[in-house]
Amino acid sequence: MLGPVESLIPPPNAWISVTALQRFGIANSFPSTRTSAFPEIAQTCSIPKSNARSLIRHAMSFYIFYEPSPGIIAHTASSKALAEVPPVSDFIVL
C-alpha cells in the first residue's frame, strides 16, 4: 500500500493529470479543510469548468481528491500533500 506522497508518483497514464493539477493550482484552489464545487475550482484556476471536471475526475481514479456528493470535491491525503508539502509540489513541477 502506498502512502499519500508515494501515490503522487503516478503511472505514465496519470502523469498528465498530476502535472495539470499542479500547473493550474487545482490542489491549492480551496483549503484542505473545506470542500468545493467544479465551477468554483474552475473560476479560481481560470480554466473552463469542463476541463476542471475532467482533470479532477481523472485524478480521482488515482485517489487524488474525492467526490463526497455529486459535484462536490474534497481533498484526500494525496491532494493535501500536493497542496501543502513543498518538496512534493516541487517534485511534480520538474
N, CA, C and O of each residue as an XYZ file, in Angstrom:
376
protein
N       0.842     -1.173      0.000
C       0.000      0.000      0.000
C       0.889      1.237      0.000
O       1.867      1.312      0.743
N       0.543      2.191     -0.827
C       1.298      3.429     -0.925
C       0.731      4.472      0.021
O      -0.466      4.487      0.310
N       1.608      5.344      0.498
C       1.177      6.467      1.314
C       0.757      7.619      0.426
O       0.795      7.492     -0.798
N       0.352      8.752      1.014
C      -0.147      9.873      0.216
C       0.895     10.460     -0.726
O       0.563     10.863     -1.841
N       2.147     10.514     -0.292
C       3.181     11.091     -1.152
C       3.547     10.113     -2.260
O       3.674     10.514     -3.416
N       3.718      8.836     -1.925
C       4.084      7.846     -2.935
C       3.021      7.714     -4.018
O       3.347      7.437     -5.172
N       1.777      7.906     -3.666
C       0.720      7.796     -4.673
C       0.736      8.967     -5.649
O       0.068      8.914     -6.682
N       1.486     10.019     -5.342
C       1.611     11.149     -6.266
C       2.658     10.895     -7.342
O       2.818     11.708     -8.253
N       3.368      9.784     -7.249
C       4.289      9.380     -8.304
C       3.496      8.396     -9.159
O       3.538      7.186     -8.941
N       2.782      8.934    -10.123
C       1.777      8.144    -10.828
C       2.366      7.287    -11.941
O       3.499      7.496    -12.373
N       1.580      6.326    -12.392
C       1.963      5.590    -13.588
C       1.927      6.550    -14.778
O       1.305      7.609    -14.695
N       2.578      6.195    -15.872
C       2.656      7.123    -17.015
C       1.312      7.662    -17.494
O       1.230      8.820    -17.902
N       0.270      6.861    -17.453
C      -1.020      7.338    -17.958
C      -1.681      8.362    -17.043
O      -2.685      8.964    -17.423
N      -1.144      8.570    -15.854
C      -1.716      9.554    -14.935
C      -0.849     10.800    -14.804
O      -1.285     11.798    -14.230
N       0.356     10.757    -15.322
C       1.290     11.863    -15.131
C       0.720     13.180    -15.642
O       0.900     14.218    -15.005
N       0.042     13.153    -16.776
C      -0.525     14.385    -17.331
C      -1.532     15.003    -16.373
O      -1.586     16.224    -16.227
N      -2.319     14.177    -15.732
C      -3.314     14.684    -14.792
C      -2.651     15.347    -13.593
O      -3.041     16.443    -13.192
N      -1.657     14.689    -13.024
C      -0.990     15.226    -11.837
C      -0.248     16.515    -12.164
O      -0.293     17.467    -11.385
N       0.431     16.559    -13.302
C       1.138     17.791    -13.658
C       0.153     18.918    -13.968
O       0.435     20.080    -13.675
N      -0.991     18.591    -14.554
C      -2.004     19.620    -14.815
C      -2.585     20.154    -13.511
O      -2.829     21.354    -13.386
N      -2.809     19.273    -12.538
C      -3.278     19.736    -11.228
C      -2.320     20.775    -10.670
O      -2.741     21.797    -10.129
N      -1.044     20.507    -10.806
C      -0.031     21.410    -10.274
C       0.079     22.683    -11.116
O       0.162     23.787    -10.576
N       0.079     22.522    -12.424
C       0.232     23.686    -13.306
C      -0.880     24.714    -13.101
O      -0.620     25.917    -13.095
N      -2.108     24.247    -12.935
C      -3.241     25.150    -12.780
C      -3.573     25.459    -11.325
O      -4.504     26.216    -11.050
N      -2.826     24.884    -10.399
C      -3.034     25.177     -8.979
C      -4.325     24.610     -8.415
O      -4.902     25.173     -7.485
N      -4.775     23.504     -8.972
C      -6.062     22.945     -8.555
C      -6.033     22.491     -7.102
O      -6.991     22.724     -6.365
N      -4.955     21.850     -6.682
C      -4.885     21.380     -5.287
C      -4.888     22.545     -4.298
O      -5.324     22.398     -3.156
N      -4.401     23.697     -4.744
C      -4.359     24.877     -3.880
C      -5.579     25.782     -4.047
O      -5.644     26.847     -3.433
N      -6.530     25.377     -4.855
C      -7.658     26.261     -5.162
C      -8.697     26.348     -4.048
O      -9.563     27.223     -4.074
N      -8.616     25.449     -3.076
C      -9.506     25.530     -1.912
C      -8.807     24.888     -0.724
O      -8.007     23.968     -0.899
N      -9.097     25.360      0.479
C      -8.424     24.839      1.677
C      -8.678     23.341      1.871
O      -9.735     22.821      1.516
N      -7.690     22.675      2.434
C      -7.802     21.225      2.623
C      -8.867     20.842      3.641
O      -9.256     19.677      3.720
N      -9.336     21.796      4.410
C     -10.370     21.517      5.415
C     -11.782     21.767      4.890
O     -12.760     21.569      5.611
N     -11.886     22.202      3.637
C     -13.194     22.515      3.053
C     -13.438     21.685      1.803
O     -12.545     20.995      1.311
N     -14.647     21.762      1.305
C     -14.974     21.173      0.013
C     -15.193     22.314     -0.974
O     -15.284     23.480     -0.588
N     -15.274     21.964     -2.238
C     -15.525     22.961     -3.268
C     -16.297     22.290     -4.397
O     -16.437     21.067     -4.427
N     -16.791     23.093     -5.314
C     -17.532     22.584     -6.469
C     -16.734     22.869     -7.738
O     -15.888     23.763     -7.762
N     -17.011     22.106     -8.786
C     -16.286     22.274    -10.040
C     -16.297     23.718    -10.545
O     -15.239     24.214    -10.932
N     -17.443     24.425    -10.561
C     -17.427     25.807    -11.062
C     -16.514     26.731    -10.253
O     -15.833     27.583    -10.822
N     -16.498     26.564     -8.934
C     -15.633     27.403     -8.092
C     -14.162     27.118     -8.372
O     -13.356     28.042     -8.481
N     -13.817     25.849     -8.486
C     -12.429     25.474     -8.765
C     -12.019     26.012    -10.130
O     -10.936     26.579    -10.275
N     -12.870     25.838    -11.122
C     -12.568     26.323    -12.469
C     -12.349     27.831    -12.476
O     -11.413     28.322    -13.107
N     -13.202     28.559    -11.784
C     -13.063     30.013    -11.741
C     -11.771     30.416    -11.037
O     -11.049     31.286    -11.525
N     -11.474     29.802     -9.908
C     -10.253     30.120     -9.163
C      -9.009     29.837     -9.993
O      -8.033     30.585     -9.930
N      -9.043     28.755    -10.771
C      -7.877     28.336    -11.555
C      -7.863     28.916    -12.967
O      -6.921     28.676    -13.723
N      -8.882     29.666    -13.325
C      -9.000     30.286    -14.655
C      -8.943     29.257    -15.781
O      -8.235     29.440    -16.772
N      -9.691     28.183    -15.614
C      -9.804     27.171    -16.662
C     -11.287     26.871    -16.878
O     -12.102     27.109    -15.987
N     -11.641     26.350    -18.053
C     -13.045     26.002    -18.291
C     -13.532     24.933    -17.305
O     -12.772     24.058    -16.889
N     -14.800     25.023    -16.948
C     -15.379     24.080    -15.992
C     -15.244     22.638    -16.476
O     -14.974     21.742    -15.677
N     -15.427     22.408    -17.765
C     -15.329     21.040    -18.293
C     -13.913     20.489    -18.136
O     -13.736     19.300    -17.869
N     -12.908     21.345    -18.300
C     -11.521     20.898    -18.111
C     -11.246     20.589    -16.649
O     -10.602     19.588    -16.334
N     -11.730     21.440    -15.757
C     -11.543     21.196    -14.324
C     -12.186     19.870    -13.938
O     -11.591     19.073    -13.214
N     -13.385     19.639    -14.417
C     -14.094     18.395    -14.099
C     -13.318     17.182    -14.620
O     -13.150     16.199    -13.898
N     -12.850     17.246    -15.853
C     -12.114     16.114    -16.436
C     -10.814     15.841    -15.697
O     -10.506     14.692    -15.382
N     -10.052     16.888    -15.419
C      -8.771     16.713    -14.723
C      -8.967     16.142    -13.323
O      -8.254     15.227    -12.910
N      -9.927     16.682    -12.606
C     -10.153     16.229    -11.231
C     -10.700     14.805    -11.213
O     -10.287     13.998    -10.380
N     -11.604     14.490    -12.102
C     -12.147     13.121    -12.126
C     -11.068     12.118    -12.520
O     -11.034     11.004    -11.996
N     -10.197     12.502    -13.430
C      -9.089     11.605    -13.778
C      -8.184     11.413    -12.569
O      -7.755     10.294    -12.287
N      -7.894     12.487    -11.858
C      -7.064     12.387    -10.650
C      -7.739     11.517     -9.592
O      -7.062     10.792     -8.863
N      -9.062     11.583     -9.505
C      -9.787     10.760     -8.528
C      -9.579      9.274     -8.779
O      -9.631      8.475     -7.844
N      -9.346      8.898    -10.023
C      -9.123      7.479    -10.301
C      -7.804      6.996     -9.704
O      -7.555      5.792     -9.638
N      -6.962      7.928     -9.272
C      -5.697      7.611     -8.602
C      -5.725      8.063     -7.140
O      -4.678      8.237     -6.516
N      -6.926      8.249     -6.604
C      -7.150      8.613     -5.191
C      -6.611      9.992     -4.832
O      -6.238     10.247     -3.687
N      -6.574     10.873     -5.819
C      -6.221     12.271     -5.582
C      -7.543     13.031     -5.711
O      -8.094     13.131     -6.807
N      -8.043     13.553     -4.628
C      -9.374     14.143     -4.480
C     -10.432     13.037     -4.414
O     -10.198     11.905     -4.836
N     -11.573     13.388     -3.888
C     -12.736     12.513     -3.928
C     -13.989     13.364     -3.970
O     -13.949     14.564     -3.699
N     -15.092     12.739     -4.310
C     -16.369     13.425     -4.506
C     -17.362     12.904     -3.466
O     -18.046     11.910     -3.713
N     -17.451     13.569     -2.295
C     -18.340     13.082     -1.245
C     -19.820     13.139     -1.619
O     -20.624     12.362     -1.105
N     -20.171     14.048     -2.503
C     -21.517     14.100     -3.067
C     -21.382     14.654     -4.484
O     -20.385     15.309     -4.786
N     -22.346     14.411     -5.353
C     -22.211     14.809     -6.751
C     -21.825     16.285     -6.930
O     -22.500     17.189     -6.439
N     -20.719     16.493     -7.649
C     -20.259     17.839     -7.953
C     -19.483     18.531     -6.858
O     -19.016     19.653     -7.050
N     -19.334     17.892     -5.718
C     -18.598     18.473     -4.590
C     -17.275     17.727     -4.446
O     -17.250     16.497     -4.395
N     -16.190     18.471     -4.383
C     -14.851     17.895     -4.345
C     -14.228     18.132     -2.979
O     -14.365     19.207     -2.394
N     -13.546     17.115     -2.484
C     -12.838     17.204     -1.205
C     -11.423     16.670     -1.392
O     -11.143     15.902     -2.313
N     -10.551     17.091     -0.504
C      -9.167     16.628     -0.544
C      -9.039     15.221      0.028
O      -9.801     14.812      0.903
N      -8.060     14.500     -0.489
C      -7.598     13.246      0.103
C      -6.218     13.536      0.689
O      -5.710     14.649      0.554
N      -5.618     12.562      1.326
C      -4.266     12.753      1.853
C      -3.294     13.115      0.731
O      -2.388     13.923      0.933
N      -3.475     12.525     -0.444
C      -2.576     12.816     -1.566
C      -2.740     14.238     -2.084
O      -1.745     14.913     -2.348
N      -3.969     14.702     -2.234
C      -4.153     16.077     -2.720
C      -3.702     17.090     -1.675
O      -3.214     18.166     -2.022
N      -3.866     16.750     -0.390
C      -3.350     17.626      0.669
C      -1.831     17.711      0.591
O      -1.262     18.792      0.745
N      -1.171     16.580      0.351
C       0.290     16.584      0.223
C       0.708     17.437     -0.966
O       1.675     18.194     -0.877
N      -0.006     17.322     -2.066
C       0.302     18.119     -3.250
C       0.165     19.607     -2.956
O       0.955     20.412     -3.450
N      -0.820     19.973     -2.167
C      -1.067     21.379     -1.851
C      -0.182     21.911     -0.736
O       0.188     23.085     -0.755
N       0.165     21.073      0.235
C       0.757     21.585      1.471
C       2.202     21.180      1.744
O       2.829     21.743      2.642
N       2.742     20.232      1.006
C       4.112     19.777      1.266
C       5.001     20.276      0.124
O       4.997     19.686     -0.957
N       5.767     21.359      0.346
C       6.546     21.965     -0.735
C       7.438     21.000     -1.519
O       7.458     21.086     -2.747
N       8.177     20.084     -0.880
C       9.001     19.184     -1.694
C       8.184     18.329     -2.668
O       8.669     17.983     -3.745
N       6.966     17.994     -2.298
C       6.113     17.200     -3.187
C       5.728     18.031     -4.400
O       5.877     17.577     -5.534
N       5.240     19.230     -4.178
C       4.836     20.064     -5.310
C       6.034     20.438     -6.176
O       5.901     20.530     -7.397
N       7.196     20.655     -5.572
C       8.402     20.953     -6.346
C       8.791     19.774     -7.224
O       9.216     19.968     -8.363
N       8.654     18.554     -6.714
C       8.985     17.364     -7.485
C       8.064     17.226     -8.693
O       8.523     16.885     -9.783
N       6.784     17.483     -8.515
C       5.814     17.328     -9.600
C       6.090     18.322    -10.718
O       5.871     18.002    -11.886
N       6.562     19.511    -10.394
C       6.813     20.548    -11.397
C       8.013     20.207    -12.271
O       8.102     20.693    -13.399
N       8.929     19.392    -11.785
C      10.146     19.073    -12.546
C       9.868     18.614    -13.938
O      10.798     18.314    -14.686
